[in-house]
């Protein structure tokens, strides 16, 4: 049992069973010859020499000038120290990995058919996303803080004609909490009923750029400054944003 524990400990730190067995023989007699080690373990002398080199590399022994005489053998506590060092390294590595896992998960999700997070860069990709999400909407689309910066990004004529008409033809309703700087949307108020659109305005002190779209289990965060869109597919996060929208909607006229 004792020898098995030592053998398993050696394996854990990167040494072999043979190296553990040689070490055990040396614990009994560090002056044992290479020939006797070879005979006791039924292995050739070359393998014994290779194992001694490995034990020396791991600082478990030191050999003399003739390269066969053992002049120093480290105690078994050296193996305990090696195990504890490996344990600490593993804990540190695990902690480091936890920090970068969110970033790695984004890359991982890109490989899946239904990524949880996806990023669209540039106006071209964002325009394709604008039309793509019309194919996914199940009930309605909520727009939080739709402002002139979003209109300028897509072109107000396109946004309130081509896009709005496509949405209305699909029978998709939309509610918009518009920024008070959104002058363009007021021009299209006469078509609200026909285009299945309801609009209320945020308080005038709210003038932050960017827009959030909420539908199904998804959120689209439109960065109108870079420009960039981040799509998050998470039902819980979408519900948080939806509840926030409903709270603000109920407080506006």
N, C-alpha and C positions, 0 to 999 in steps of 0.2 A: 504493500500500500504506500509506504514512504517513498519508494523508488518511483512509483507511478505518479505521485504528486509532483516530484521533481522533474520527471520526464515531461509532464503536461505543462509545467511552469517554463521549462526550456522552450517548448514548442510555442508557447504564448509570446515569448520575447524574440522569436525568430531563429531558434536553434533546433537541431534535429534530435531524434531519439538516440541515435548513435553518439552524438556529442554529449547528451545527458548521461549515457551509460559509461562513456570514457571518464567523464567528470566523477561519477560515483566510484569507479575503480581508483582514480587518483586520490579521492578522499581517504581511501583505505591505505594507500601507499603511493605517495607522489613520486617515488623513485622506481616504480614499476617500469620495465622496459617496453619499448615499442613492440618487440616480439611477443612479450607476454600479453600485452593489451590485445594484439591481433589474434593471438591464440584463444584468449578468454572470450572474446566477442565473435570469433569466427569470421573476421573480416580481413582483407589484405592490408598490408602495411601502408599502401598509398592512401587508402581511405582514412587510416588512423592519422597520418600526417596532415591530411586535409582538415580533419576534424579538430586537431590540435591548433592549426592555424586559425580556425573559426573561433575556438574558445579564447585564443589570444586576442583576436580582433575584438571580442566582447569583453575584454579585460577580466576574464575569469582565471587566467593563468599567465605566467611569463616564463619563457624558455631561455636557457643559457646559450653561450657561444657555440657549442656543438649542435645546437638546435634540436637536440633530443632530450636533454636533461631538463626537468622541471625545477626551476629555482624558486618559484613563488606560485602558490595556489590560493585564489581568493575564497573566502568562506561562503557558504550558501546564502548568507544574508545579502550578498551582492545581487543574487537573483531576485530577492524581495525588493531591493532598491530599483532594479530594472523594471519589475512589474509595476511598482508604484509610479515610476516615471512614465511608463506607457499609459497608465490609467489617467494621470494628469494631462498628458498630451491628448488623449481621447476626449476628456472633458472640455479642454480648451478648444479643440477642433469642433466639437459638437456645438459649443457656444458661438463660435465664429460662423458655423454653417447656419445656425438659426437666424443670424443677422442678415445673411444674403439670400435665404430661402424665398422671401417674397419676390425678389428680383428674378430668381431662377424660375419661380412658378409662372411668371409672365411668359418667359421663353417656352416653358413646358406647355402652357395653354395654347400657344400659337400652333402647336403641332396637332392639337385636337380639333375635331370638327366643330365643337361648340366652346370656343375659348371664353373664359370668364372675364378677361380683360383684353382689349384690342385697341391699338392706337392708329389713328389716321392722320397723316401729315399732308399739309398743303390743301389748297382750295379744291383741286381736282378730286382728291380722295374724299374730301369732306362732302362735296356735291354728290358723289356716287353714294356715300353713306346716307345722305338726305333722302335719296330716292329708294335706296335699299330697304330702309326701315319701314317704308310704306307696305312692303311685301310681308312684314312680320306682325304689324299691329293687329291685335285681336279686338279691342274695343275702342279706346280713344287715346289721343296723344295729349300730354300736358307739357306746356312750355312755361318755364319759370325764368323771368327776367329777359323776355325777348325785347331787344332794343335795336336802335339804328346801327349799332356795330355789326349785328348779325345780318341786317338787311344789306349793309354795304359789302359784307363778305360774299353773299350769294347773288347780290343784285336784287333790289327791291321788286322790280318788275317781274323777274323770274320767280321770286319767292312767293309773291301774292297772285301770280297768274298760273304759270305752268305747274308749279308744285302744289299750290292750293287746289287747283282744278283736278289734278290727278288724285289727290287725297279725297276730295268730295265725291268723285266718280266711284271710288272704292267704298263709299259710305262710312268713312272714318271721321268721327267727330274730333274736334280739338277744342281745348280750353287754354287760354293764354293769359298769364299774368305779365302784362307788358310793362316795360320801363316807360316812365313818363316822357323820355326823350324820343320815344317811337312815334314820330309824326306820321310816317308812312302808313302805319296800320289804321290810322284814323281816316285816311282817304278811302280805305276799302270797307269801312263800316256798313255801307248800304248792301254789300254782298254777303254779310255775315251769315244770315239765315240760309241763303242758297249754298254757301260753301261750308256749312256745318261748323261754324266758328263762333265761339263766345269769348269776349275779351273783357278783362278788368285790368285796372292799372295799379301798380305798386305805389307806395307813398313816394312823393317827389324827392325825399332825401336819399332814396336808394338809387345810386347812380353807378354801381359797379359794372364793369364790362363783362361780357361772357354770358352764356345761356345754358340752362339745363333742360334736357328733354327726358320725359319719363313715359314709358309704355311697357306693357307686359311686365317682365322681371328685369328690365334693362333701364340703365341711365346713360344718357349721352351728355358729356360735359364738353361744351363748345368753347374752346379758347380762341376768341376772335382776334387776339393780338398776334399770335405766332405765325400762322394759324394752325390749330391742332384740335382733334376731337378724340376723347377717350371714352370708349364704350365699356361699361361694367355690367356684366350679366350676373346679378345677385338679387334674388327675390326679397331678401330682408332689407338690403340697402335701398332697393327701389321702393319698398313700402315706407321706409323712413322719409324719403323724399316726397312720396305721394301724400303722406300725412301732413308734412310741412306745407305742401302746396294747398291742400284742402283747408288747412287752418288759416292761411293767408287769404285764400279765395273767399272764405266766408266773412272775412273782415272788411273786404273791399266792396264798393258800390258797383 
